[in-house]
Amino acid sequence: MRYKRQEAMRCEFRHPLDTTFFISSLNGKPYRSSQAKGTILNASLGGLRLKAPLDLPVNKQLEVTFTFTIAHCFLTVQGRPLWKKRDKNAFIYGIKLTTDTHEKDMLTALKAYNKCY
């Protein structure tokens, strides 16, 4: 397998992380849906893999806000679903994070997680 330097390090969680999320932007306009629950299977500075029972559309006009904790670090990040696949009674999503302001906190949290595990 070939290493791609532009890809961020991905952290696979031994136990998926609980998250709550809501749609925060729809068709380029602010929007606030009700909150939903899911689990984060892995994360990097550039994105995360989400498992959730909701069937979200995959397009560039949808932005989702996630809140979760990694190694005692509380994080709130925004992202867009890039892909999805069906998994029994849920969906697995590839989420591309869309804000740069989370990077320092995310890096600190991922480093702390890697030290613990």
N, C-alpha and C positions, 0 to 999 in steps of 0.2 A: 504494500500500500504506500502511496506517495504522500509525503507530508506537505501540507499547504501552509505556508508561513502566514498568510493573511487571515487564517481562521483562528478564532480565540480558543483558549484552553476550555474544554468542557468538563464540568464536574458532575459525575454520576453519583446520585445520592443512594446510600445503602437503604434508607427508608424514605419513600417519597414525602415531600414537604406539602403540608396542607396550605392552601391559598384561597383567598376570596378574590373575586374579580367582578368587574362590571364594564359594560360598553360605555366609553367616555367620549367617543366621537363617531359620528355616522354621516357619511357623505360630506366630510369636511366641516361639519357643524357640531358644536358641543352637544352632547347627549348624555343622559344619565339613566341607565337601565337599573333594574333591581340587581342586587348582588347574587352571585352564584358561587358554588364551591367546586374546587377541583384539587388535583395534586400535581406538583411539579416533579418530574422524573429526573431531569438534569438541567443544568444552567451554565451559562458562560457570560462574559461581558456583552456579547452580541445577541444573545437570545436564550430561550428556554424551551423545554418540551413539556407540554401541559396535557394532562388527562382529565377530561370533564364529560359529564353526561349530556351537555348541551351541544346541539348541532349549529355551530357558528358558521356564517358565510366566510369564505376565504377570498378576500379582495382587499385592495389598497384603501378602500374608503371606510374601513372599520378599525378603530383603535380601542384597545382594551387596557384598563388599569388593574394591576395586580398588587395585592399586599400579602406578604409572607415573611417568615423569619428563617434566617440561616445562621446557625451557631450564635444565637442570642442577638443577632443584628436584625432589626426590623426594617424591611425594605418596601418601598412603593415604586413600581416601575410601570411604564407604558410600552405597549407593543402591538404589532399587527400579526394576525395569523397568515402565514405564508403557505402552509399546506396542512392537510388533515387526512387521517385514515380512520376507518371504523375499527373498533376493538371491543368485541362482545357487546356490552351494554353502554359503551362510552365511545368517545372520540379521542384520538391522540392528535395534538396540534404542534406544529413547529411555529414558534413565536419569535419574530424579529423585534428586538427592543428598539424603540424609536427615539429615546431621549438619551443624551450624553450625561446629564446631571447625575445619573445613578451610578456611573462607572466606578468612582472612588469607593462608594459604600459597598457596591457589589464585589469589588476586588477584595476589600477588607473581609467581607463575610465569607467569600469562597476560600481565602487563605486560612481563615480561622477554622472553617469546616475541614479543610484538608489536614490541618494540624491535629484535629480531634480524631480523624479517621484515617 
